[in-house]
Amino acid sequence: MIKRVPISALKVGMYITDLNNDWIPHNTQRKRGVIRREETIEKIRKMGVQFVYIDAQKGKDSRIRKPQLP
């Protein structure tokens, strides 16, 4: 199941399917996959990404049901 989650809910073990940011170069190998370190989350945060899409079947799920929009 694909879910949209705020960057604040991102955790190690989640599988990102899309960074939800069109200005990032289109290297799909680097834009998706399992988060293995906290440093990766911090890099995503520094890019200005506010929400990401995760696949709860490929990695950890988020407990947030409906993220609040800014």
CHARMM-style PDB file with segment names, atoms N, HN, CA, C and O in Angstrom:
ATOM      1  N   MET     1       0.838  -1.169   0.000  1.00  0.00      PROA
ATOM      2  CA  MET     1       0.000   0.000   0.000  1.00  0.00      PROA
ATOM      3  C   MET     1       0.893   1.246   0.000  1.00  0.00      PROA
ATOM      4  O   MET     1       1.781   1.377   0.843  1.00  0.00      PROA
ATOM      5  N   ILE     2       0.658   2.140  -0.931  1.00  0.00      PROA
ATOM      6  HN  ILE     2      -0.064   2.033  -1.615  1.00  0.00      PROA
ATOM      7  CA  ILE     2       1.400   3.381  -1.042  1.00  0.00      PROA
ATOM      8  C   ILE     2       0.717   4.430  -0.165  1.00  0.00      PROA
ATOM      9  O   ILE     2      -0.500   4.605  -0.224  1.00  0.00      PROA
ATOM     10  N   LYS     3       1.515   5.125   0.650  1.00  0.00      PROA
ATOM     11  HN  LYS     3       2.503   4.983   0.698  1.00  0.00      PROA
ATOM     12  CA  LYS     3       0.989   6.158   1.534  1.00  0.00      PROA
ATOM     13  C   LYS     3       1.813   7.431   1.395  1.00  0.00      PROA
ATOM     14  O   LYS     3       3.021   7.379   1.166  1.00  0.00      PROA
ATOM     15  N   ARG     4       1.157   8.557   1.534  1.00  0.00      PROA
ATOM     16  HN  ARG     4       0.175   8.599   1.720  1.00  0.00      PROA
ATOM     17  CA  ARG     4       1.837   9.853   1.569  1.00  0.00      PROA
ATOM     18  C   ARG     4       2.049  10.203   3.033  1.00  0.00      PROA
ATOM     19  O   ARG     4       1.088  10.265   3.800  1.00  0.00      PROA
ATOM     20  N   VAL     5       3.294  10.433   3.429  1.00  0.00      PROA
ATOM     21  HN  VAL     5       4.075  10.383   2.806  1.00  0.00      PROA
ATOM     22  CA  VAL     5       3.582  10.744   4.827  1.00  0.00      PROA
ATOM     23  C   VAL     5       4.455  11.996   4.911  1.00  0.00      PROA
ATOM     24  O   VAL     5       5.277  12.243   4.028  1.00  0.00      PROA
ATOM     25  N   PRO     6       4.277  12.784   5.970  1.00  0.00      PROA
ATOM     26  CA  PRO     6       5.136  13.950   6.152  1.00  0.00      PROA
ATOM     27  C   PRO     6       6.552  13.504   6.516  1.00  0.00      PROA
ATOM     28  O   PRO     6       6.750  12.431   7.087  1.00  0.00      PROA
ATOM     29  N   ILE     7       7.518  14.330   6.182  1.00  0.00      PROA
ATOM     30  HN  ILE     7       7.357  15.202   5.718  1.00  0.00      PROA
ATOM     31  CA  ILE     7       8.916  13.992   6.453  1.00  0.00      PROA
ATOM     32  C   ILE     7       9.131  13.760   7.951  1.00  0.00      PROA
ATOM     33  O   ILE     7      10.008  12.985   8.333  1.00  0.00      PROA
ATOM     34  N   SER     8       8.353  14.414   8.790  1.00  0.00      PROA
ATOM     35  HN  SER     8       7.641  15.043   8.479  1.00  0.00      PROA
ATOM     36  CA  SER     8       8.485  14.239  10.242  1.00  0.00      PROA
ATOM     37  C   SER     8       8.127  12.821  10.690  1.00  0.00      PROA
ATOM     38  O   SER     8       8.533  12.399  11.773  1.00  0.00      PROA
ATOM     39  N   ALA     9       7.378  12.086   9.879  1.00  0.00      PROA
ATOM     40  HN  ALA     9       7.048  12.429   8.999  1.00  0.00      PROA
ATOM     41  CA  ALA     9       6.972  10.721  10.220  1.00  0.00      PROA
ATOM     42  C   ALA     9       7.890   9.672   9.600  1.00  0.00      PROA
ATOM     43  O   ALA     9       7.703   8.477   9.829  1.00  0.00      PROA
ATOM     44  N   LEU    10       8.873  10.103   8.821  1.00  0.00      PROA
ATOM     45  HN  LEU    10       9.025  11.074   8.635  1.00  0.00      PROA
ATOM     46  CA  LEU    10       9.764   9.178   8.135  1.00  0.00      PROA
ATOM     47  C   LEU    10      10.683   8.492   9.139  1.00  0.00      PROA
ATOM     48  O   LEU    10      11.254   9.151  10.008  1.00  0.00      PROA
ATOM     49  N   LYS    11      10.829   7.182   9.027  1.00  0.00      PROA
ATOM     50  HN  LYS    11      10.365   6.646   8.321  1.00  0.00      PROA
ATOM     51  CA  LYS    11      11.631   6.379   9.959  1.00  0.00      PROA
ATOM     52  C   LYS    11      12.552   5.437   9.198  1.00  0.00      PROA
ATOM     53  O   LYS    11      12.286   5.074   8.052  1.00  0.00      PROA
ATOM     54  N   VAL    12      13.630   5.053   9.849  1.00  0.00      PROA
ATOM     55  HN  VAL    12      13.846   5.348  10.780  1.00  0.00      PROA
ATOM     56  CA  VAL    12      14.523   4.034   9.301  1.00  0.00      PROA
ATOM     57  C   VAL    12      13.712   2.758   9.110  1.00  0.00      PROA
ATOM     58  O   VAL    12      12.954   2.358   9.995  1.00  0.00      PROA
ATOM     59  N   GLY    13      13.872   2.125   7.957  1.00  0.00      PROA
ATOM     60  HN  GLY    13      14.488   2.450   7.239  1.00  0.00      PROA
ATOM     61  CA  GLY    13      13.142   0.896   7.655  1.00  0.00      PROA
ATOM     62  C   GLY    13      11.975   1.099   6.706  1.00  0.00      PROA
ATOM     63  O   GLY    13      11.434   0.129   6.175  1.00  0.00      PROA
ATOM     64  N   MET    14      11.576   2.356   6.483  1.00  0.00      PROA
ATOM     65  HN  MET    14      12.015   3.144   6.914  1.00  0.00      PROA
ATOM     66  CA  MET    14      10.501   2.633   5.529  1.00  0.00      PROA
ATOM     67  C   MET    14      11.056   2.579   4.112  1.00  0.00      PROA
ATOM     68  O   MET    14      12.231   2.866   3.884  1.00  0.00      PROA
ATOM     69  N   TYR    15      10.198   2.208   3.159  1.00  0.00      PROA
ATOM     70  HN  TYR    15       9.244   1.975   3.345  1.00  0.00      PROA
ATOM     71  CA  TYR    15      10.576   2.119   1.753  1.00  0.00      PROA
ATOM     72  C   TYR    15       9.978   3.304   1.015  1.00  0.00      PROA
ATOM     73  O   TYR    15       8.759   3.405   0.877  1.00  0.00      PROA
ATOM     74  N   ILE    16      10.831   4.200   0.543  1.00  0.00      PROA
ATOM     75  HN  ILE    16      11.822   4.119   0.655  1.00  0.00      PROA
ATOM     76  CA  ILE    16      10.368   5.369  -0.206  1.00  0.00      PROA
ATOM     77  C   ILE    16      10.143   4.973  -1.655  1.00  0.00      PROA
ATOM     78  O   ILE    16      11.007   4.366  -2.288  1.00  0.00      PROA
ATOM     79  N   THR    17       8.968   5.324  -2.174  1.00  0.00      PROA
ATOM     80  HN  THR    17       8.266   5.817  -1.659  1.00  0.00      PROA
ATOM     81  CA  THR    17       8.681   5.081  -3.589  1.00  0.00      PROA
ATOM     82  C   THR    17       8.818   6.351  -4.408  1.00  0.00      PROA
ATOM     83  O   THR    17       9.067   6.290  -5.612  1.00  0.00      PROA
ATOM     84  N   ASP    18       8.655   7.519  -3.755  1.00  0.00      PROA
ATOM     85  HN  ASP    18       8.453   7.569  -2.777  1.00  0.00      PROA
ATOM     86  CA  ASP    18       8.750   8.796  -4.465  1.00  0.00      PROA
ATOM     87  C   ASP    18       9.051   9.897  -3.459  1.00  0.00      PROA
ATOM     88  O   ASP    18       8.419   9.978  -2.406  1.00  0.00      PROA
ATOM     89  N   LEU    19      10.028  10.748  -3.792  1.00  0.00      PROA
ATOM     90  HN  LEU    19      10.542  10.682  -4.647  1.00  0.00      PROA
ATOM     91  CA  LEU    19      10.372  11.866  -2.912  1.00  0.00      PROA
ATOM     92  C   LEU    19       9.439  13.056  -3.078  1.00  0.00      PROA
ATOM     93  O   LEU    19       9.545  14.029  -2.331  1.00  0.00      PROA
ATOM     94  N   ASN    20       8.526  12.996  -4.046  1.00  0.00      PROA
ATOM     95  HN  ASN    20       8.440  12.206  -4.652  1.00  0.00      PROA
ATOM     96  CA  ASN    20       7.538  14.053  -4.228  1.00  0.00      PROA
ATOM     97  C   ASN    20       8.214  15.407  -4.449  1.00  0.00      PROA
ATOM     98  O   ASN    20       7.804  16.417  -3.876  1.00  0.00      PROA
ATOM     99  N   ASN    21       9.249  15.416  -5.283  1.00  0.00      PROA
ATOM    100  HN  ASN    21       9.582  14.596  -5.748  1.00  0.00      PROA
ATOM    101  CA  ASN    21       9.976  16.654  -5.545  1.00  0.00      PROA
ATOM    102  C   ASN    21      10.516  16.611  -6.966  1.00  0.00      PROA
ATOM    103  O   ASN    21      11.496  15.917  -7.238  1.00  0.00      PROA
ATOM    104  N   ASP    22       9.887  17.343  -7.871  1.00  0.00      PROA
ATOM    105  HN  ASP    22       9.091  17.907  -7.650  1.00  0.00      PROA
ATOM    106  CA  ASP    22      10.236  17.287  -9.287  1.00  0.00      PROA
ATOM    107  C   ASP    22      11.587  17.885  -9.638  1.00  0.00      PROA
ATOM    108  O   ASP    22      12.140  17.530 -10.679  1.00  0.00      PROA
ATOM    109  N   TRP    23      12.145  18.768  -8.831  1.00  0.00      PROA
ATOM    110  HN  TRP    23      11.696  19.057  -7.985  1.00  0.00      PROA
ATOM    111  CA  TRP    23      13.406  19.399  -9.204  1.00  0.00      PROA
ATOM    112  C   TRP    23      14.618  18.521  -8.915  1.00  0.00      PROA
ATOM    113  O   TRP    23      15.725  18.850  -9.340  1.00  0.00      PROA
ATOM    114  N   ILE    24      14.435  17.417  -8.206  1.00  0.00      PROA
ATOM    115  HN  ILE    24      13.535  17.149  -7.861  1.00  0.00      PROA
ATOM    116  CA  ILE    24      15.543  16.486  -7.976  1.00  0.00      PROA
ATOM    117  C   ILE    24      15.824  15.763  -9.290  1.00  0.00      PROA
ATOM    118  O   ILE    24      14.887  15.327  -9.958  1.00  0.00      PROA
ATOM    119  N   PRO    25      17.100  15.626  -9.678  1.00  0.00      PROA
ATOM    120  CA  PRO    25      17.411  14.933 -10.938  1.00  0.00      PROA
ATOM    121  C   PRO    25      16.726  13.576 -11.027  1.00  0.00      PROA
ATOM    122  O   PRO    25      16.554  12.890 -10.019  1.00  0.00      PROA
ATOM    123  N   HSD    26      16.348  13.207 -12.204  1.00  0.00      PROA
ATOM    124  HN  HSD    26      16.488  13.764 -13.023  1.00  0.00      PROA
ATOM    125  CA  HSD    26      15.554  11.992 -12.416  1.00  0.00      PROA
ATOM    126  C   HSD    26      16.397  10.724 -12.416  1.00  0.00      PROA
ATOM    127  O   HSD    26      16.395   9.976 -13.393  1.00  0.00      PROA
ATOM    128  N   ASN    27      17.096  10.487 -11.356  1.00  0.00      PROA
ATOM    129  HN  ASN    27      17.098  11.095 -10.562  1.00  0.00      PROA
ATOM    130  CA  ASN    27      17.831   9.241 -11.160  1.00  0.00      PROA
ATOM    131  C   ASN    27      16.981   8.377 -10.241  1.00  0.00      PROA
ATOM    132  O   ASN    27      17.111   8.445  -9.019  1.00  0.00      PROA
ATOM    133  N   THR    28      16.119   7.573 -10.828  1.00  0.00      PROA
ATOM    134  HN  THR    28      16.014   7.518 -11.821  1.00  0.00      PROA
ATOM    135  CA  THR    28      15.142   6.816 -10.034  1.00  0.00      PROA
ATOM    136  C   THR    28      15.796   5.815  -9.093  1.00  0.00      PROA
ATOM    137  O   THR    28      15.177   5.426  -8.103  1.00  0.00      PROA
ATOM    138  N   GLN    29      17.015   5.388  -9.363  1.00  0.00      PROA
ATOM    139  HN  GLN    29      17.518   5.705 -10.168  1.00  0.00      PROA
ATOM    140  CA  GLN    29      17.695   4.455  -8.467  1.00  0.00      PROA
ATOM    141  C   GLN    29      17.957   5.107  -7.110  1.00  0.00      PROA
ATOM    142  O   GLN    29      17.961   4.419  -6.089  1.00  0.00      PROA
ATOM    143  N   ARG    30      18.172   6.403  -7.086  1.00  0.00      PROA
ATOM    144  HN  ARG    30      18.169   6.962  -7.915  1.00  0.00      PROA
ATOM    145  CA  ARG    30      18.508   7.095  -5.846  1.00  0.00      PROA
ATOM    146  C   ARG    30      17.280   7.708  -5.183  1.00  0.00      PROA
ATOM    147  O   ARG    30      17.375   8.185  -4.053  1.00  0.00      PROA
ATOM    148  N   LYS    31      16.156   7.707  -5.842  1.00  0.00      PROA
ATOM    149  HN  LYS    31      16.080   7.319  -6.760  1.00  0.00      PROA
ATOM    150  CA  LYS    31      14.955   8.329  -5.305  1.00  0.00      PROA
ATOM    151  C   LYS    31      14.032   7.342  -4.605  1.00  0.00      PROA
ATOM    152  O   LYS    31      13.018   7.749  -4.038  1.00  0.00      PROA
ATOM    153  N   ARG    32      14.356   6.077  -4.633  1.00  0.00      PROA
ATOM    154  HN  ARG    32      15.180   5.747  -5.093  1.00  0.00      PROA
ATOM    155  CA  ARG    32      13.487   5.098  -3.988  1.00  0.00      PROA
ATOM    156  C   ARG    32      14.334   4.032  -3.303  1.00  0.00      PROA
ATOM    157  O   ARG    32      15.488   3.802  -3.662  1.00  0.00      PROA
ATOM    158  N   GLY    33      13.735   3.393  -2.315  1.00  0.00      PROA
ATOM    159  HN  GLY    33      12.797   3.580  -2.023  1.00  0.00      PROA
ATOM    160  CA  GLY    33      14.421   2.329  -1.599  1.00  0.00      PROA
ATOM    161  C   GLY    33      14.203   2.428  -0.095  1.00  0.00      PROA
ATOM    162  O   GLY    33      13.547   3.348   0.396  1.00  0.00      PROA
ATOM    163  N   VAL    34      14.760   1.472   0.617  1.00  0.00      PROA
ATOM    164  HN  VAL    34      15.293   0.725   0.218  1.00  0.00      PROA
ATOM    165  CA  VAL    34      14.619   1.399   2.068  1.00  0.00      PROA
ATOM    166  C   VAL    34      15.566   2.404   2.721  1.00  0.00      PROA
ATOM    167  O   VAL    34      16.735   2.502   2.348  1.00  0.00      PROA
ATOM    168  N   ILE    35      15.059   3.134   3.680  1.00  0.00      PROA
ATOM    169  HN  ILE    35      14.109   3.055   3.983  1.00  0.00      PROA
ATOM    170  CA  ILE    35      15.889   4.048   4.457  1.00  0.00      PROA
ATOM    171  C   ILE    35      16.649   3.217   5.477  1.00  0.00      PROA
ATOM    172  O   ILE    35      16.049   2.529   6.303  1.00  0.00      PROA
ATOM    173  N   ARG    36      17.962   3.285   5.416  1.00  0.00      PROA
ATOM    174  HN  ARG    36      18.450   3.844   4.746  1.00  0.00      PROA
ATOM    175  CA  ARG    36      18.794   2.469   6.303  1.00  0.00      PROA
ATOM    176  C   ARG    36      19.461   3.270   7.425  1.00  0.00      PROA
ATOM    177  O   ARG    36      19.936   2.694   8.404  1.00  0.00      PROA
ATOM    178  N   ARG    37      19.495   4.624   7.278  1.00  0.00      PROA
ATOM    179  HN  ARG    37      19.109   5.092   6.483  1.00  0.00      PROA
ATOM    180  CA  ARG    37      20.161   5.444   8.293  1.00  0.00      PROA
ATOM    181  C   ARG    37      19.403   6.748   8.515  1.00  0.00      PROA
ATOM    182  O   ARG    37      18.725   7.249   7.618  1.00  0.00      PROA
ATOM    183  N   GLU    38      19.529   7.287   9.722  1.00  0.00      PROA
ATOM    184  HN  GLU    38      20.080   6.880  10.450  1.00  0.00      PROA
ATOM    185  CA  GLU    38      18.932   8.582  10.056  1.00  0.00      PROA
ATOM    186  C   GLU    38      19.505   9.686   9.176  1.00  0.00      PROA
ATOM    187  O   GLU    38      18.813  10.656   8.867  1.00  0.00      PROA
ATOM    188  N   GLU    39      20.768   9.546   8.770  1.00  0.00      PROA
ATOM    189  HN  GLU    39      21.330   8.758   9.021  1.00  0.00      PROA
ATOM    190  CA  GLU    39      21.415  10.556   7.931  1.00  0.00      PROA
ATOM    191  C   GLU    39      20.673  10.735   6.602  1.00  0.00      PROA
ATOM    192  O   GLU    39      20.624  11.838   6.056  1.00  0.00      PROA
ATOM    193  N   THR    40      20.110   9.666   6.098  1.00  0.00      PROA
ATOM    194  HN  THR    40      20.150   8.771   6.541  1.00  0.00      PROA
ATOM    195  CA  THR    40      19.345   9.737   4.853  1.00  0.00      PROA
ATOM    196  C   THR    40      18.103  10.602   5.039  1.00  0.00      PROA
ATOM    197  O   THR    40      17.765  11.402   4.166  1.00  0.00      PROA
ATOM    198  N   ILE    41      17.435  10.447   6.156  1.00  0.00      PROA
ATOM    199  HN  ILE    41      17.710   9.798   6.865  1.00  0.00      PROA
ATOM    200  CA  ILE    41      16.248  11.255   6.443  1.00  0.00      PROA
ATOM    201  C   ILE    41      16.646  12.728   6.539  1.00  0.00      PROA
ATOM    202  O   ILE    41      15.934  13.595   6.029  1.00  0.00      PROA
ATOM    203  N   GLU    42      17.755  13.013   7.175  1.00  0.00      PROA
ATOM    204  HN  GLU    42      18.333  12.309   7.588  1.00  0.00      PROA
ATOM    205  CA  GLU    42      18.218  14.399   7.310  1.00  0.00      PROA
ATOM    206  C   GLU    42      18.559  15.000   5.949  1.00  0.00      PROA
ATOM    207  O   GLU    42      18.278  16.176   5.715  1.00  0.00      PROA
ATOM    208  N   LYS    43      19.157  14.224   5.048  1.00  0.00      PROA
ATOM    209  HN  LYS    43      19.385  13.269   5.238  1.00  0.00      PROA
ATOM    210  CA  LYS    43      19.460  14.708   3.698  1.00  0.00      PROA
ATOM    211  C   LYS    43      18.179  15.062   2.954  1.00  0.00      PROA
ATOM    212  O   LYS    43      18.112  16.087   2.275  1.00  0.00      PROA
ATOM    213  N   ILE    44      17.169  14.217   3.081  1.00  0.00      PROA
ATOM    214  HN  ILE    44      17.224  13.384   3.632  1.00  0.00      PROA
ATOM    215  CA  ILE    44      15.882  14.471   2.420  1.00  0.00      PROA
ATOM    216  C   ILE    44      15.257  15.740   2.984  1.00  0.00      PROA
ATOM    217  O   ILE    44      14.723  16.561   2.237  1.00  0.00      PROA
ATOM    218  N   ARG    45      15.324  15.899   4.300  1.00  0.00      PROA
ATOM    219  HN  ARG    45      15.757  15.232   4.907  1.00  0.00      PROA
ATOM    220  CA  ARG    45      14.771  17.094   4.951  1.00  0.00      PROA
ATOM    221  C   ARG    45      15.482  18.350   4.442  1.00  0.00      PROA
ATOM    222  O   ARG    45      14.830  19.359   4.171  1.00  0.00      PROA
ATOM    223  N   LYS    46      16.805  18.301   4.311  1.00  0.00      PROA
ATOM    224  HN  LYS    46      17.335  17.482   4.531  1.00  0.00      PROA
ATOM    225  CA  LYS    46      17.590  19.451   3.855  1.00  0.00      PROA
ATOM    226  C   LYS    46      17.289  19.818   2.398  1.00  0.00      PROA
ATOM    227  O   LYS    46      17.522  20.958   1.996  1.00  0.00      PROA
ATOM    228  N   MET    47      16.782  18.885   1.612  1.00  0.00      PROA
ATOM    229  HN  MET    47      16.593  17.959   1.938  1.00  0.00      PROA
ATOM    230  CA  MET    47      16.408  19.172   0.227  1.00  0.00      PROA
ATOM    231  C   MET    47      15.096  19.951   0.155  1.00  0.00      PROA
ATOM    232  O   MET    47      14.706  20.409  -0.919  1.00  0.00      PROA
ATOM    233  N   GLY    48      14.423  20.101   1.275  1.00  0.00      PROA
ATOM    234  HN  GLY    48      14.739  19.729   2.148  1.00  0.00      PROA
ATOM    235  CA  GLY    48      13.177  20.851   1.292  1.00  0.00      PROA
ATOM    236  C   GLY    48      11.945  19.999   1.055  1.00  0.00      PROA
ATOM    237  O   GLY    48      10.850  20.532   0.876  1.00  0.00      PROA
ATOM    238  N   VAL    49      12.103  18.701   1.052  1.00  0.00      PROA
ATOM    239  HN  VAL    49      12.993  18.268   1.197  1.00  0.00      PROA
ATOM    240  CA  VAL    49      10.974  17.797   0.844  1.00  0.00      PROA
ATOM    241  C   VAL    49      10.097  17.808   2.098  1.00  0.00      PROA
ATOM    242  O   VAL    49      10.600  17.646   3.210  1.00  0.00      PROA
ATOM    243  N   GLN    50       8.801  17.997   1.921  1.00  0.00      PROA
ATOM    244  HN  GLN    50       8.392  18.128   1.018  1.00  0.00      PROA
ATOM    245  CA  GLN    50       7.881  18.019   3.063  1.00  0.00      PROA
ATOM    246  C   GLN    50       7.099  16.723   3.218  1.00  0.00      PROA
ATOM    247  O   GLN    50       6.757  16.328   4.332  1.00  0.00      PROA
ATOM    248  N   PHE    51       6.816  16.060   2.095  1.00  0.00      PROA
ATOM    249  HN  PHE    51       7.094  16.381   1.190  1.00  0.00      PROA
ATOM    250  CA  PHE    51       6.077  14.800   2.112  1.00  0.00      PROA
ATOM    251  C   PHE    51       6.774  13.812   1.191  1.00  0.00      PROA
ATOM    252  O   PHE    51       7.383  14.210   0.198  1.00  0.00      PROA
ATOM    253  N   VAL    52       6.689  12.528   1.513  1.00  0.00      PROA
ATOM    254  HN  VAL    52       6.194  12.205   2.319  1.00  0.00      PROA
ATOM    255  CA  VAL    52       7.203  11.473   0.635  1.00  0.00      PROA
ATOM    256  C   VAL    52       6.122  10.405   0.515  1.00  0.00      PROA
ATOM    257  O   VAL    52       5.160  10.385   1.283  1.00  0.00      PROA
ATOM    258  N   TYR    53       6.296   9.537  -0.441  1.00  0.00      PROA
ATOM    259  HN  TYR    53       7.078   9.553  -1.064  1.00  0.00      PROA
ATOM    260  CA  TYR    53       5.400   8.390  -0.601  1.00  0.00      PROA
ATOM    261  C   TYR    53       6.162   7.138  -0.213  1.00  0.00      PROA
ATOM    262  O   TYR    53       7.271   6.900  -0.694  1.00  0.00      PROA
ATOM    263  N   ILE    54       5.560   6.332   0.666  1.00  0.00      PROA
ATOM    264  HN  ILE    54       4.660   6.524   1.057  1.00  0.00      PROA
ATOM    265  CA  ILE    54       6.185   5.091   1.105  1.00  0.00      PROA
ATOM    266  C   ILE    54       5.333   3.909   0.674  1.00  0.00      PROA
ATOM    267  O   ILE    54       4.132   4.049   0.442  1.00  0.00      PROA
ATOM    268  N   ASP    55       5.965   2.737   0.567  1.00  0.00      PROA
ATOM    269  HN  ASP    55       6.941   2.623   0.755  1.00  0.00      PROA
ATOM    270  CA  ASP    55       5.261   1.492   0.279  1.00  0.00      PROA
ATOM    271  C   ASP    55       5.310   0.651   1.546  1.00  0.00      PROA
ATOM    272  O   ASP    55       6.359   0.113   1.902  1.00  0.00      PROA
ATOM    273  N   ALA    56       4.180   0.539   2.221  1.00  0.00      PROA
ATOM    274  HN  ALA    56       3.328   0.976   1.932  1.00  0.00      PROA
ATOM    275  CA  ALA    56       4.106  -0.167   3.503  1.00  0.00      PROA
ATOM    276  C   ALA    56       4.283  -1.675   3.349  1.00  0.00      PROA
ATOM    277  O   ALA    56       4.510  -2.366   4.343  1.00  0.00      PROA
ATOM    278  N   GLN    57       4.185  -2.199   2.133  1.00  0.00      PROA
ATOM    279  HN  GLN    57       4.000  -1.637   1.326  1.00  0.00      PROA
ATOM    280  CA  GLN    57       4.381  -3.633   1.921  1.00  0.00      PROA
ATOM    281  C   GLN    57       5.861  -3.976   1.749  1.00  0.00      PROA
ATOM    282  O   GLN    57       6.261  -5.122   1.954  1.00  0.00      PROA
ATOM    283  N   LYS    58       6.674  -2.985   1.371  1.00  0.00      PROA
ATOM    284  HN  LYS    58       6.349  -2.054   1.205  1.00  0.00      PROA
ATOM    285  CA  LYS    58       8.101  -3.221   1.155  1.00  0.00      PROA
ATOM    286  C   LYS    58       8.964  -2.777   2.329  1.00  0.00      PROA
ATOM    287  O   LYS    58      10.151  -3.099   2.388  1.00  0.00      PROA
ATOM    288  N   GLY    59       8.376  -2.043   3.258  1.00  0.00      PROA
ATOM    289  HN  GLY    59       7.412  -1.781   3.210  1.00  0.00      PROA
ATOM    290  CA  GLY    59       9.121  -1.534   4.406  1.00  0.00      PROA
ATOM    291  C   GLY    59       8.181  -1.259   5.557  1.00  0.00      PROA
ATOM    292  O   GLY    59       7.010  -1.637   5.528  1.00  0.00      PROA
ATOM    293  N   LYS    60       8.713  -0.591   6.578  1.00  0.00      PROA
ATOM    294  HN  LYS    60       9.664  -0.284   6.601  1.00  0.00      PROA
ATOM    295  CA  LYS    60       7.895  -0.259   7.740  1.00  0.00      PROA
ATOM    296  C   LYS    60       6.744   0.655   7.344  1.00  0.00      PROA
ATOM    297  O   LYS    60       6.835   1.429   6.391  1.00  0.00      PROA
ATOM    298  N   ASP    61       5.675   0.544   8.090  1.00  0.00      PROA
ATOM    299  HN  ASP    61       5.601  -0.085   8.864  1.00  0.00      PROA
ATOM    300  CA  ASP    61       4.488   1.354   7.851  1.00  0.00      PROA
ATOM    301  C   ASP    61       4.527   2.596   8.742  1.00  0.00      PROA
ATOM    302  O   ASP    61       5.277   2.641   9.717  1.00  0.00      PROA
ATOM    303  N   SER    62       3.727   3.590   8.407  1.00  0.00      PROA
ATOM    304  HN  SER    62       3.118   3.552   7.614  1.00  0.00      PROA
ATOM    305  CA  SER    62       3.575   4.790   9.213  1.00  0.00      PROA
ATOM    306  C   SER    62       2.306   4.662  10.023  1.00  0.00      PROA
ATOM    307  O   SER    62       1.313   4.110   9.549  1.00  0.00      PROA
ATOM    308  N   ARG    63       2.332   5.161  11.224  1.00  0.00      PROA
ATOM    309  HN  ARG    63       3.138   5.609  11.609  1.00  0.00      PROA
ATOM    310  CA  ARG    63       1.140   5.119  12.066  1.00  0.00      PROA
ATOM    311  C   ARG    63       0.201   6.281  11.771  1.00  0.00      PROA
ATOM    312  O   ARG    63      -0.936   6.300  12.241  1.00  0.00      PROA
ATOM    313  N   ILE    64       0.671   7.238  11.004  1.00  0.00      PROA
ATOM    314  HN  ILE    64       1.595   7.223  10.622  1.00  0.00      PROA
ATOM    315  CA  ILE    64      -0.154   8.387  10.662  1.00  0.00      PROA
ATOM    316  C   ILE    64      -1.175   7.976   9.602  1.00  0.00      PROA
ATOM    317  O   ILE    64      -0.813   7.439   8.555  1.00  0.00      PROA
ATOM    318  N   ARG    65      -2.436   8.228   9.880  1.00  0.00      PROA
ATOM    319  HN  ARG    65      -2.730   8.664  10.731  1.00  0.00      PROA
ATOM    320  CA  ARG    65      -3.489   7.846   8.932  1.00  0.00      PROA
ATOM    321  C   ARG    65      -3.687   8.898   7.857  1.00  0.00      PROA
ATOM    322  O   ARG    65      -3.684   8.574   6.670  1.00  0.00      PROA
ATOM    323  N   LYS    66      -3.859  10.154   8.253  1.00  0.00      PROA
ATOM    324  HN  LYS    66      -3.861  10.418   9.217  1.00  0.00      PROA
ATOM    325  CA  LYS    66      -4.059  11.247   7.309  1.00  0.00      PROA
ATOM    326  C   LYS    66      -3.127  12.376   7.691  1.00  0.00      PROA
ATOM    327  O   LYS    66      -3.403  13.094   8.653  1.00  0.00      PROA
ATOM    328  N   PRO    67      -2.032  12.557   6.971  1.00  0.00      PROA
ATOM    329  CA  PRO    67      -1.122  13.644   7.322  1.00  0.00      PROA
ATOM    330  C   PRO    67      -1.771  15.004   7.109  1.00  0.00      PROA
ATOM    331  O   PRO    67      -2.553  15.198   6.178  1.00  0.00      PROA
ATOM    332  N   GLN    68      -1.437  15.931   7.978  1.00  0.00      PROA
ATOM    333  HN  GLN    68      -0.802  15.773   8.735  1.00  0.00      PROA
ATOM    334  CA  GLN    68      -1.972  17.273   7.853  1.00  0.00      PROA
ATOM    335  C   GLN    68      -1.227  18.016   6.765  1.00  0.00      PROA
ATOM    336  O   GLN    68      -0.005  17.911   6.658  1.00  0.00      PROA
ATOM    337  N   LEU    69      -1.957  18.765   5.961  1.00  0.00      PROA
ATOM    338  HN  LEU    69      -2.950  18.850   6.048  1.00  0.00      PROA
ATOM    339  CA  LEU    69      -1.350  19.562   4.907  1.00  0.00      PROA
ATOM    340  C   LEU    69      -0.855  20.870   5.515  1.00  0.00      PROA
ATOM    341  O   LEU    69      -1.464  21.392   6.449  1.00  0.00      PROA
ATOM    342  N   PRO    70       0.250  21.402   4.987  1.00  0.00      PROA
ATOM    343  CA  PRO    70       0.796  22.653   5.535  1.00  0.00      PROA
ATOM    344  C   PRO    70      -0.130  23.820   5.320  1.00  0.00      PROA
ATOM    345  OT1 PRO    70       0.184  24.940   5.722  1.00  0.00      PROA
TER     346      PRO     70
END
